[in-house]
Amino acid sequence: MFIRVIGSSLFKCLHEFSRARQGAHLQFPCRARSCHGNSNFLHPVMLGSDPRMSGHKHRRRKSCYHSNPTSLTRLQCTQNGAIRGEEISTIKQFILDNTVVTRNHLTPEVALRLMTSSCRLWSAPSEQSSSILAHCGIDEPFWAFYWPGGQALTRYLLDNPGVVSGKSVLDVGSGCGASAIAAALVGAKSVLANDIDKVAIQAVKLNAEMNSVAMTTTSRNLIGRLADHWDVVLLGDMFYDKDFTDTVTDWLRCLADRGTEVLIGDPGRIFLRDHPVRDCLVNIFTVDLSESCRLENNGMTQGFVWKLQA
């Protein structure tokens, strides 16, 4: 829930909640030994059912990854699922009423509806903001901000169109949809924007329409899914929690093993920076963040794009 915050404090507030992002009803699927085989989904493991859980550290790439019950509870989300037409109208109106169109970011080629200091929820008292959000059935609006990893990733795609041109692209945790929009703008064959937050999906649709690009959207949880093939998978600002990072990077390694190009945008957050997967990441792009972006993100100064090596 929002607290009375101004400027960068709002971002700190959202960062505290961001570990819940993209984790709806996750069973923490894991890989037993290898990605290779006929499985269309990483095998789910019931917590506490595996004797290896007790007193043993698991080697990356060969063992299942597990999470704890606290993380499972924290990552539950009610934002997923089908929504009615009238609810969509309410959500869209909320977005229109509480965001402004801006190009004041690292990718001015892409117009985005974002929440800025000129918007009423930016510094509204907690009671007022909570009431507004609850009335519309909306949780914390992560989709209303252009996070630094996403800015770096989107800038990279716009500067290097050949990375996605003519290819199928999945944008996981799409948020405001900037990276998905950039992929469409530079000629991707198909783009699927995925976010488990139903409000984010509507924000993506509004932003895509504003930029005159076509794409598909879904709020299904795709993390762990191997049945579909994408040429390129994009993730920006997804790593706020150790257990979730374990789960996501395990899935990403499976995709990379199968030939998918995995690109990650991140400003150097500890859960990716200090994770074992870091040894498999190659830095392919670095950009300095704007002064306002630095202030809004706890002084982080750069955005990085990493490519996951198979």
N, C-alpha and C positions, 0 to 999 in steps of 0.2 A: 504494500500500500504506500501511496505517496506520503512523504512528510513535507513540512514546509521547507522548501529548498530553493536556492537561487543559484543560477549559473552552474559551475562545475559540480556543486553538491548534488544536483539532480542526477548527473551521470554516476556519481558515487552510489547514490541510492539504487539506481537501476543495475549497476554492477553487482550489488549484493544479491539481487534476484536473478541475475542472468544465468546462473548455473542451472536454473530450471528450464532454460530455453532449449527447445528441440528435444525434450526428453519425455514426451507424453507416453504413458503406459509402456515404457520400455521394459522388457524382460531381461535386459542386459545380455543379448545374444553374444556367444563367444565361439571361438574357433578351437576345435580339438585337433591339435597337431598341424593340420594343413588346410589351406583354402582349396586346394585342388580336389576335384571330385565332382559328383553330380548334384551336390546340395545346392538348393536355390536360396537358402537362408542360413546364416550362421546359427549353429546349434544352441538353443537356450539351455541354461543350466540352472536348476533349482538351487537356491542358496542353501548351504548347509548340507547338501546331498552328496557332495564330492569330498572324499577323504583328503584330497590334496589341499583342501582349504585350510587344514590345520597344521601350522608349524612349518610350512614350506613356502618358499618363494618360487614363483613360476617364471620360467625363462620366456622372454618374449619370442614370438614367432612359433613356438612349439607347444605352448600350454594354453588352456582356457584362461580367459580373463574373467574375473569375478568382481562383483560390487557388494557393498554392504546394504543391509535393510534400510538404514537411514537414508542412503542415497536414493534407493528405490522410492521411498516415500516422498522425498523431496522432489523427485523428478516427475511425480504424477502431475498431470495437467488436464484441465477440463476444457481446454480451448479446441480440442480436436473433435471431428465429427461433422455430420451434415448439418447445415443451417438453413432455416426457412427464408423465403423471399423477403418477408417483412424484416427479419433480423438482418439480412444483408443490407437492406435499405438503411436501417438504423446505424449499422456499422459504418457504411460509406458516408453517411451524413456526419457522424462523429469525426471521421478522418478529415472531411472537408472543413468542419467547424474548428478543428483544433490543430491544424497544420497550415503551413504556408508553402507556396512553391518557391524553391530556391535553387540557385546554381552556385552558391557560395561554398564550394568545397573543392576537392582535388580533381573532380571530373565535371567541369562546367558543361561539357557536351550533354550531360544527362540532367534533365530537370527532375526534381524530386519534391514530393510533399513531405516536409519534415517539421518537427516541433522545435521551434527556436525561442529565443528570449522574448519575442513579440507575441507569443501564444499564451493564452490564459492559464494553461496548466503548468507552465514553466515555473512559476513562483506562487501558485495558488496555495492557500492553507490546506493542510492535509484533509480536513473534514470536507472541504469543498471539492477537492480533486477526487477523493474517494467516492463521494456521492455521485459525481459526474460519471466516473468510470463504472460504478456499480449499476447505475441506471441504464447504461448501455451494455452491460454484461461484458465489460472489457477488463482484462488484467493489465499489468504494467506494459506500457507501449514501447517495447524494444524496437519495433518496426519503425518508430517515428524518429529514430536517430541514425545517423550515418557513421557507424563505428569505424575506427581507423584501419583495421585489417581489411574491411570491405572497401574502403576508399583506395587502399593500395592495390588490392586485387582488381578492382574495376579500372583503375588507371593503367595497370599493366595490360589488361585486355584491350583497352582502347588504343594503346600504343603498339600493340603486337597482335593485329587482327588475325594473322595466320595461325595463332594458337587454337582458335575455335572456328574459324571460317570453314564452312562445309561440314561441320561435325555436330554430333548430338551432344548436348550439354545438360548436366544436372547441377542446379545450384541449391545446395543443402543449407537450411537455416537462412532462407533468402532475405528475411527481414523486410526492408523497404524495396528490395528487388533490383538494386543498382547493378550488381554483377550480372544478373540474368539479362537485364536490359542492355547492358554493354555487349554481351555475347550476341544478342539478337541484332544490335546495331551494326556490328562488324561482320555479319554474315553467317552466323551459326546455322546449320541445317535445321535443327530443332532445339528448343530450350524448354526445360521443365524446371519451374521454380517451386521449391518445396519448403514449406514451413508448417510445423504442427499448430501454430497459432492461426486460428481462422481469421482473426483481424488482420494479421500480416498478409494473408492471401488477398484480402480485399485491397490492402494498401498496394501490393504488388500490381494488381490489376489496374488500379487507378494510375499508378506511375507508368505502367507499360502503355496504357492508352494515351497518356499525355505525351509520351515519346514516340508514338506511332509505330510501335513494334508489336508483333504477335508472339505469344508463348502459351504454353500449357502450365497450369498450376495444380498443386495437390497439397492437402494438409495431412495426408497419410504419413505415418512414421516410416521412412524408407531406410533408416539406419539398420544395417545388417542384411539388407536385401541384396541378393546376388542373381536373381532370376533375370533381371533386365540388364542390358548392356548400354553404357554411355561411353562415348569417346573421351569426354572430359568431365570431371567432377570438380566443382568449386565449393569451397567453404571459407567463410570469412567470420572471424571473431566468434569461434565456437568453443574455445577451450578455457573454461572457467572452473573446472572441477576435475580432480585426479581420476576418479572412477569413470566419469563420463569420457574423459580423454582416452583412457585405456580402451573403452568400448569402441569409440569412434575410430581411433587409429588402427585398431585391429581390423575393422571393416574396410578402412581405406587401404590397408596393406593387401587385403584380399582383392580389392578392385585393381590395384596396381599390378598385382601378380597376374591378373587376367588381361592386362593390356590397357587399362584405363589410365589416362593422364590425370593425376590428382594435384590440384593447385590449392594452396592454403594461404589465406591472408591473415596476418596476425601482427600486432605491434610489439611483441616480445613478452607476452604474459607468461608467468612462471610455469603454469601447468603444461604448456607446450615447450617452453624454453628448456626446462629441466627434465623433460620426459625422455625415456629411452628412444622413442621414435625420432628424436632430434638427430640421431646418427644417420638416419635414412633420408633426411631432408636436405635439399640443395637450395641455397638462396639464389633466386633468379632475378629479383627486383627489390630495390630499396628506394624509398621516397621519404623526404622530409615532410612531416605533418605541419599544417598551418598553425599559427599561434593560437587561434581559437580552439582548434582541435586538441592541441597540447593541454590547454587549460581545462578542457572538458573531459580529458582522459588521464587525469592524475599525473600530468607532466610527461607522459610518453612522447618521445620526440620523432620517432620514425615508424613507418609501416613497412612490412616485409611481405614478399610473396615467396613461398617455398614450394618446390616440386618434390613429391614423394617418389623416391627411387624404389623400383620393384626389387 
